[in-house]
Amino acid sequence: MGDVPVVLVHGWAGSFATTWQAPGVDALIADAGRQVIGVDLLGHGSAPKPHDPDAYVDLTTRIVEALPQDGPVDAVGFSLGAITLMRLAAREPHRFTRLVLAGIGDNVLERDAGRNLQIAEAVDGRGDPDDVVLQRFAAYAHENDNDPAALAACMRRPALDPITPEMLAPITCPVLVVLGTRDGDGKGEALAAAFPNGRFVSLRGVDHFATPEAFGFIDAALRFLDAA
């Protein structure tokens, strides 16, 4: 599968440039002879930045627009990007040959729309000042030429059906779930087990925000994609 393109999808408040180009992940994949397709989700990077939460109901659109029409791809997603890739793959599994899902774990199987709203409130300056993780998310919204109002709208997007093992069952391609031990509760075994061909890699001592730059993540992802 060395000729299969690799799609890279960033997390919330990130972009292709800040999440994948800055640490050199895209260059490492390209050096292995693979075509890299970078995606900026709606509200992020070079994409349009609407302030209406309803505009963000289907975040998969930007990925679909970037996919080649002549064959499937490998794909790597971080956080929101991983969740968005997972939803797309559940709907159109034939588009993917391998998936790397980083910065998400068993918690995605437990619906918590309230956390998204808390992050949106923090971006607006009304979040709990004692919630360190919440404030770190809010700080990212104000960095790298981001549009905080667009990112808050993204977090206020209409809720979709919860992610369940039954939803993920059609994703039969190999799936790698990567999560740091300091990211939430650090558990990803149940999510990996929900895929017919999934496996889990734990990154010792790595928190959510450090994942895309962590050597353990980059090494595991490149080996999984046969791009090491």
Secondary structure as UniProt FT lines:
FT   TURN            2..3
FT   STRAND          6..9
FT   TURN            12..13
FT   HELIX           17..21
FT   TURN            22..24
FT   HELIX           25..31
FT   TURN            32..33
FT   STRAND          36..39
FT   TURN            42..43
FT   TURN            45..46
FT   HELIX           53..56
FT   TURN            59..60
FT   HELIX           61..66
FT   STRAND          73..78
FT   HELIX           80..91
FT   HELIX           93..95
FT   STRAND          96..102
FT   HELIX           106..109
FT   HELIX           113..123
FT   TURN            124..125
FT   TURN            129..130
FT   HELIX           132..141
FT   TURN            144..145
FT   HELIX           148..155
FT   HELIX           165..168
FT   TURN            169..170
FT   STRAND          175..182
FT   TURN            184..185
FT   HELIX           189..193
FT   TURN            196..197
FT   STRAND          198..207
FT   TURN            208..210
FT   HELIX           211..213
FT   HELIX           215..224
FT   TURN            225..226
//
